[in-house]
Amino acid sequence: MKVLIIMDPGIPVPPKEYGGHERLVYMFAMEYHRMGHEVTLLVGEGSHFEHGKVITFGKIGYPKPKIEGVKDIFRCWRKLLPIYKQFDLIHNFGRLAYLLPILNHPVKKIMTYGREISGGNIKRITRLPHKNLVFTGCSTDLISRGGIAGRWETVYNAIEFNKYGLQEQVSDNAPFMFLGRLERVKGIHHAITVAKKTGNRLLIAGNISALPEEKAYYEQEILPHVDGQQIRYLGALNDEQKNEYLGTCKALLFPIDWNEPFGMVMVEAMACGTPVVAFSKGSVPEVVDDGITGYKVNTVEEMIDVLPKLSRIDRKRCRQQAADRFDVNIVAAHYLNLF
């Protein structure tokens, strides 16, 4: 089968630094290739894919001015229209507007969402004649908030489990960990409260936001607690460092104050055998299996109360349960089986 994958320009595929969706695009391109399919990428400048053709449109730069985003739609159409009939499947991780000229063509089309969904745009699109168009969201919770039309399927995000090492045992005094963007909605302050009230160590890792209000949050509510001993800030981590630190922790604390569309870090922790204790919001009820891969709670007090149960979790079973649901080979097959 010939597959075309589309992604917004701005961050190259694969990304050199930040770029969650760009990482997913590259990972699925690699997996489709391993499955025996011929893969082409229609992506931004600076991208590469060693196992297939790369067609570029749009310049690197994120975030982009609005006018550049509009221009990218037309740039995409100019590259897509001469070639789309060559493909059996077009998998779009970028803007829905990219598919407008081919909506009613019988080529199979998957439109994948990993962020909040604009129901109004989708309703307008699905009023137009269209064929073989499936929308996917990375959690049922995300889809349910969209006010959407058309055919929808939940297809979870994925990671490559073979890149993570299982740590079957950790010491009783192993730390907890928080990993993610250092923004208020991620709940780092809750994780610090849990660590301090229970006398546990906490490792904090992630990018400090450039947004003024989030930078102030970090400087005023997080940094004063970082003492380099009980509370440590590790900075932003690469994949190897995430693997190392997640594997040495008793649990990943995920006390979010928003409806997280998926939460990739939860699965990265599970891949190391590390259970997740998370506030039951957004996708968390779908991702965390109570007593197997972690625990779902609603408050800081409930999070503290559940911590003694962590010793009951079999870390090998934790990893296997997550792999059976979120390994890239499972999820890629789900996408290709939608038709």
Secondary structure, 3 states (H helix, E strand, C coil): CEEEEECCCCCCCCCCCCCHHHHHHHHHHHHHHHCCCEEEEEECCCCCCCCCEEEECCCCCCCCCHHHHHHHHHHHHHHHCCCHHHCCEEEECCCHHHHHHHCCCCCEEEEEECCCCCHHHHHHHHCCCCCCEEEEECCHHHHHCCCCCCCEEECCCCECHHHCCCCCCCCCCCCEEEECCECHHHCHHHHHHHHHHHCCCEEEECCECCCHHHHHHHHHHHHHHCCCCCEEEEECCCHHHHHHHHHCCCEEEECCCCCCCCCHHHHHHHHCCCCEEEECCCCHHHHCCECCCEEEECCHHHHHHHHHHHHHCCHHHHHHHHHHHHEHHHHHHHHHCCC
